[in-house]
Amino acid sequence: MNRSTTTTLVTSGALIFGVSACLYHKRVIDKLKRKTAHETAQRQAERKGRIRAEVKLRTLTKEAHQKENLNSDNQKSEEGNTLDLDLKCIGTIVSPFTKRMGTPRQGALAPNARGFVQLSCHEETIDGMDSYSHCWIIFSFHANTDN
């Protein structure tokens, strides 16, 4: 065998080895991608189920508290002793963020993402408010799933 034939055989063998190694690694990568996609879908389904369960639990808890408050209001009205503070909603905070994903923790770091308070009360309720420099907003995260 001459030298060029040997070189050709070695080169061909190396090329075949390289191609088979590439094909093997491609199959491994494809298998890992499928496994990752499956696990991602499974995590999303679990999260969706957990959020639904938390919303349902929050709804049932709220209904139970309302029933409890009705019963306790009847008892307290008989006793005349109450320590509860009832807050009425007079508005809603509106923001460009509809989900918590992507919502900045520090509002100062996202100056273009402005929100506002949309009031749903009578004008007399806030009459004279413009003479103050600040206003405290007491709020409740009504759609929070981490209660």
FIMAR-928216 format. One line per 4 residues: their letters; for each residue x, y, z of N, C-alpha, C. Coordinates in Angstrom, 1 decimal. Layout:
REM residues N
A) X,Y,Z,X,Y,Z,X,Y,Z ~ ...
REM end
This chain:
REM residues 147
MNRS) 0.8,-1.2,0.0,0.0,0.0,0.0,0.9,1.2,0.0 ~ 0.5,2.2,-0.9,1.4,3.4,-0.9,0.9,4.4,0.1 ~ 1.6,5.4,0.3,1.4,6.4,1.3,0.1,7.2,1.1 ~ -0.3,7.5,-0.2,-1.5,8.2,-0.4,-2.7,7.4,-0.1
TTTT) -2.7,6.1,-0.4,-3.8,5.2,-0.1,-4.0,5.1,1.4 ~ -2.9,5.0,2.1,-2.9,4.9,3.6,-3.5,6.2,4.1 ~ -3.1,7.3,3.6,-3.6,8.6,4.1,-5.1,8.8,3.8 ~ -5.5,8.3,2.6,-6.9,8.3,2.2,-7.7,7.4,3.2
LVTS) -7.2,6.2,3.5,-8.0,5.3,4.4,-8.1,5.9,5.8 ~ -7.0,6.5,6.3,-7.0,7.1,7.6,-8.0,8.3,7.6 ~ -7.9,9.1,6.6,-8.8,10.3,6.5,-10.2,9.8,6.4 ~ -10.5,8.8,5.6,-11.9,8.3,5.5,-12.4,7.7,6.8
GALI) -11.5,7.0,7.5,-11.9,6.4,8.8,-12.1,7.5,9.8 ~ -11.3,8.6,9.8,-11.5,9.7,10.7,-12.8,10.4,10.4 ~ -13.1,10.6,9.1,-14.3,11.2,8.7,-15.5,10.4,9.1 ~ -15.5,9.1,8.9,-16.6,8.2,9.3,-16.8,8.3,10.8
FGVS) -15.7,8.2,11.5,-15.7,8.3,13.0,-16.3,9.6,13.4 ~ -15.9,10.7,12.8,-16.4,12.1,13.2,-17.9,12.2,12.9 ~ -18.3,11.7,11.7,-19.7,11.8,11.4,-20.6,10.9,12.3 ~ -20.1,9.7,12.7,-20.9,8.9,13.6,-20.9,9.5,15.0
ACLY) -19.8,10.1,15.4,-19.8,10.8,16.7,-20.8,12.0,16.7 ~ -20.8,12.7,15.6,-21.7,13.9,15.5,-23.2,13.4,15.6 ~ -23.5,12.3,14.8,-24.8,11.7,14.8,-25.2,11.2,16.2 ~ -24.3,10.6,16.9,-24.5,10.1,18.2,-24.9,11.2,19.2
HKRV) -24.0,12.3,19.1,-24.3,13.4,20.0,-25.6,14.2,19.7 ~ -25.9,14.2,18.4,-27.2,14.8,18.0,-28.3,14.1,18.6 ~ -28.3,12.7,18.5,-29.3,11.9,19.1,-29.4,12.2,20.6 ~ -28.3,12.2,21.3,-28.3,12.5,22.7,-28.9,13.9,23.0
IDKL) -28.5,14.9,22.2,-29.0,16.2,22.4,-30.5,16.3,22.2 ~ -31.0,15.6,21.1,-32.4,15.5,20.9,-33.2,14.9,22.0 ~ -32.6,13.8,22.5,-33.3,13.1,23.6,-33.3,14.0,24.9 ~ -32.3,14.7,25.1,-32.3,15.7,26.3,-33.3,16.8,26.1
KRKT) -33.4,17.3,24.8,-34.3,18.4,24.6,-35.8,17.9,24.8 ~ -36.1,16.6,24.3,-37.4,16.1,24.5,-37.7,15.9,26.0 ~ -36.7,15.4,26.8,-36.9,15.2,28.2,-37.1,16.6,28.9 ~ -36.3,17.6,28.5,-36.4,18.9,29.1,-37.8,19.5,28.8
AHET) -38.3,19.3,27.6,-39.6,19.9,27.2,-40.7,19.2,28.0 ~ -40.6,17.9,28.1,-41.6,17.1,28.9,-41.6,17.6,30.4 ~ -40.4,17.7,31.0,-40.3,18.1,32.4,-40.8,19.6,32.5 ~ -40.5,20.4,31.6,-41.0,21.8,31.6,-42.5,21.8,31.6
AQRQ) -43.1,21.1,30.7,-44.6,21.0,30.6,-45.2,20.4,31.8 ~ -44.5,19.5,32.4,-45.0,18.9,33.7,-45.0,19.9,34.8 ~ -43.9,20.7,34.9,-43.8,21.7,35.9,-44.8,22.8,35.7 ~ -45.1,23.2,34.5,-46.1,24.2,34.2,-47.5,23.7,34.6
AERK) -47.8,22.4,34.3,-49.1,21.8,34.7,-49.2,21.8,36.2 ~ -48.1,21.4,36.9,-48.2,21.3,38.4,-48.4,22.7,38.9 ~ -47.7,23.7,38.4,-47.9,25.1,38.9,-49.3,25.6,38.6 ~ -49.8,25.3,37.4,-51.2,25.7,37.1,-52.2,25.1,38.1
GRIR) -52.0,23.8,38.4,-52.8,23.1,39.3,-52.7,23.7,40.7 ~ -51.5,24.0,41.1,-51.3,24.6,42.5,-51.9,25.9,42.6 ~ -51.8,26.7,41.5,-52.4,28.1,41.6,-54.0,27.9,41.6 ~ -54.5,27.0,40.8,-56.0,26.8,40.9,-56.4,26.3,42.2
AEVK) -55.6,25.5,42.9,-56.0,25.0,44.2,-55.9,26.1,45.2 ~ -54.9,27.0,45.1,-54.8,28.1,46.0,-55.9,29.1,45.8 ~ -56.3,29.4,44.6,-57.4,30.3,44.3,-58.7,29.7,44.9 ~ -58.9,28.4,44.7,-60.1,27.8,45.3,-60.1,27.8,46.8
LRTL) -58.9,27.6,47.4,-58.8,27.6,48.8,-59.1,29.1,49.3 ~ -58.5,30.1,48.6,-58.7,31.4,49.0,-60.2,31.8,48.9 ~ -60.9,31.3,47.9,-62.3,31.6,47.7,-63.1,31.0,48.9 ~ -62.8,29.7,49.1,-63.5,29.0,50.2,-63.3,29.7,51.6
TKEA) -62.0,30.1,51.8,-61.7,30.7,53.1,-62.4,32.1,53.2 ~ -62.5,32.8,52.1,-63.2,34.1,52.1,-64.7,33.9,52.4 ~ -65.3,32.9,51.8,-66.7,32.6,52.0,-66.9,32.2,53.5 ~ -66.0,31.4,54.0,-66.1,31.0,55.4,-66.0,32.2,56.3
HQKE) -65.0,33.1,56.0,-64.9,34.3,56.9,-66.1,35.2,56.8 ~ -66.7,35.2,55.6,-68.0,36.0,55.4,-69.1,35.4,56.3 ~ -69.2,34.1,56.2,-70.3,33.5,57.0,-70.0,33.7,58.5 ~ -68.7,33.6,58.9,-68.3,33.8,60.3,-68.6,35.2,60.7
NLNS) -68.3,36.2,59.8,-68.5,37.6,60.2,-70.0,37.8,60.3 ~ -70.8,37.2,59.5,-72.3,37.4,59.6,-72.8,36.9,61.0 ~ -72.3,35.7,61.3,-72.7,35.1,62.6,-72.1,36.0,63.8 ~ -70.9,36.4,63.7,-70.3,37.2,64.8,-70.9,38.6,64.8
DNQK) -71.3,39.2,63.7,-72.0,40.5,63.7,-73.3,40.4,64.4 ~ -74.0,39.3,64.2,-75.3,39.1,64.9,-75.0,39.0,66.4 ~ -74.0,38.3,66.8,-73.7,38.1,68.2,-73.2,39.5,68.8 ~ -72.3,40.2,68.0,-71.8,41.4,68.5,-72.8,42.5,68.7
SEEG) -73.8,42.5,67.7,-74.8,43.5,67.8,-75.6,43.3,69.1 ~ -75.8,42.1,69.5,-76.5,41.8,70.8,-75.7,42.3,71.9 ~ -74.3,42.1,71.9,-73.4,42.5,73.0,-73.1,44.0,72.9 ~ -73.1,44.6,71.7,-72.7,46.0,71.6,-71.3,46.2,71.7
NTLD) -70.4,45.2,71.6,-69.0,45.3,71.7,-68.3,44.8,70.4 ~ -67.7,45.7,69.7,-67.0,45.3,68.5,-65.6,46.0,68.4 ~ -64.7,45.3,67.9,-63.3,45.8,67.7,-62.9,45.7,66.2 ~ -63.8,45.4,65.3,-63.4,45.3,63.9,-63.4,46.6,63.3
LDLK) -62.6,46.7,62.3,-62.5,47.9,61.4,-62.8,47.5,60.0 ~ -63.9,47.9,59.5,-64.3,47.5,58.1,-63.7,48.6,57.2 ~ -63.0,48.1,56.2,-62.5,49.0,55.1,-63.3,48.7,53.8 ~ -63.7,49.8,53.2,-64.4,49.7,51.9,-63.5,50.1,50.8
CIGT) -63.6,49.3,49.7,-62.8,49.6,48.5,-63.3,50.9,47.9 ~ -62.4,51.8,47.6,-62.8,53.1,47.0,-62.0,53.2,45.6 ~ -61.2,52.2,45.3,-60.5,52.3,44.0,-59.7,51.1,43.7 ~ -59.1,51.1,42.6,-58.2,50.0,42.1,-56.9,50.6,41.6
IVSP) -55.8,49.9,41.9,-54.6,50.3,41.3,-54.4,49.6,39.9 ~ -54.2,50.4,38.9,-54.0,49.9,37.6,-52.6,50.0,37.2 ~ -52.0,49.0,36.6,-50.6,48.9,36.2,-50.5,48.2,34.9 ~ -49.4,48.4,34.2,-49.2,47.7,32.9,-49.0,46.2,33.1
FTKR) -48.8,45.8,34.3,-48.4,44.4,34.6,-49.7,43.6,35.0 ~ -50.0,42.6,34.2,-51.2,41.8,34.4,-50.9,40.5,35.2 ~ -49.6,40.1,35.2,-49.1,38.9,35.9,-47.9,39.3,36.7 ~ -47.6,38.5,37.7,-46.4,38.8,38.5,-45.1,38.6,37.8
MGTP) -45.1,37.7,36.7,-43.9,37.5,36.0,-43.5,38.7,35.2 ~ -42.3,39.2,35.4,-41.9,40.4,34.7,-42.2,41.7,35.5 ~ -42.9,41.6,36.6,-43.2,42.8,37.4,-42.0,43.2,38.2 ~ -41.5,44.4,38.1,-40.3,44.7,38.9,-40.6,44.8,40.4
RQGA) -39.6,44.4,41.2,-39.8,44.5,42.6,-39.6,45.9,43.1 ~ -38.7,46.6,42.5,-38.5,48.0,42.8,-39.0,48.9,41.7 ~ -40.0,49.6,41.9,-40.7,50.4,40.9,-39.7,51.5,40.3 ~ -38.8,52.0,41.2,-37.9,53.0,40.7,-36.9,52.5,39.6
LAPN) -36.8,51.2,39.5,-35.9,50.6,38.5,-36.6,50.5,37.2 ~ -37.9,50.7,37.1,-38.6,50.7,35.8,-39.4,52.0,35.7 ~ -38.8,53.1,35.5,-39.5,54.4,35.5,-40.6,54.6,34.4 ~ -40.5,53.8,33.3,-41.5,53.9,32.3,-42.7,53.1,32.5
ARGF) -42.7,52.3,33.6,-43.9,51.4,33.9,-44.6,52.1,35.0 ~ -45.5,53.0,34.6,-46.3,53.8,35.6,-47.6,53.2,35.8 ~ -48.1,53.2,37.0,-49.4,52.8,37.3,-50.2,54.0,37.9 ~ -51.5,53.8,38.2,-52.3,54.9,38.7,-53.4,54.2,39.6
VQLS) -54.0,55.1,40.4,-55.1,54.6,41.2,-56.4,55.1,40.5 ~ -57.3,54.2,40.2,-58.5,54.5,39.6,-59.6,54.5,40.7 ~ -60.1,55.7,41.0,-61.0,55.8,42.1,-62.4,55.5,41.6 ~ -63.2,54.8,42.5,-64.6,54.4,42.2,-65.5,54.9,43.3
CHEE) -65.2,56.1,43.9,-66.0,56.6,45.0,-66.6,57.9,44.5 ~ -67.4,58.5,45.4,-68.0,59.8,45.1,-66.9,60.9,45.2 ~ -67.1,61.9,44.5,-66.1,63.0,44.5,-65.9,63.7,45.8 ~ -67.0,63.7,46.6,-67.0,64.3,47.9,-66.0,63.5,48.9
TIDG) -65.8,62.3,48.6,-65.0,61.4,49.5,-63.6,61.9,49.5 ~ -63.1,62.4,48.4,-61.7,62.9,48.3,-61.6,64.4,48.2 ~ -62.7,65.1,48.5,-62.7,66.6,48.5,-61.6,67.1,49.4 ~ -60.8,68.0,48.9,-59.7,68.6,49.7,-58.4,67.8,49.7
MDSY) -58.4,66.7,49.1,-57.2,65.8,49.1,-56.0,66.5,48.4 ~ -56.3,67.4,47.5,-55.2,68.0,46.7,-54.4,69.0,47.5 ~ -54.9,69.3,48.7,-54.1,70.2,49.6,-53.0,69.5,50.4 ~ -53.0,68.2,50.3,-52.0,67.4,50.9,-50.8,67.0,50.0
SHCW) -49.6,66.8,50.5,-48.5,66.5,49.7,-48.4,65.0,49.5 ~ -48.9,64.2,50.4,-48.8,62.7,50.3,-50.1,62.1,50.7 ~ -50.3,60.8,50.3,-51.5,60.1,50.6,-51.1,58.6,50.8 ~ -51.5,58.1,52.0,-51.2,56.7,52.3,-52.3,55.8,51.6
IIFS) -51.8,54.8,50.9,-52.8,53.9,50.3,-52.7,52.6,51.0 ~ -53.8,52.2,51.6,-54.0,50.9,52.3,-54.5,49.9,51.2 ~ -53.8,48.8,51.0,-54.3,48.0,49.9,-54.3,46.5,50.3 ~ -54.9,45.7,49.5,-54.9,44.3,49.6,-54.7,43.6,48.3
FHAN) -53.8,42.7,48.2,-53.6,41.9,47.0,-54.7,40.9,46.8 ~ -55.8,41.3,46.2,-57.0,40.4,46.1,-56.7,39.2,45.2 ~ -55.8,39.2,44.3,-55.5,38.0,43.5,-54.2,37.3,43.8 ~ -53.7,37.5,45.0,-52.5,36.9,45.4,-52.7,35.4,45.6
TDN) -51.8,34.6,45.1,-52.0,33.1,45.2,-51.1,32.6,46.3 ~ -50.3,33.4,47.0,-49.4,32.9,48.0,-49.9,33.2,49.4 ~ -51.2,33.3,49.6,-51.7,33.5,51.0,-51.6,32.3,51.8
REM end
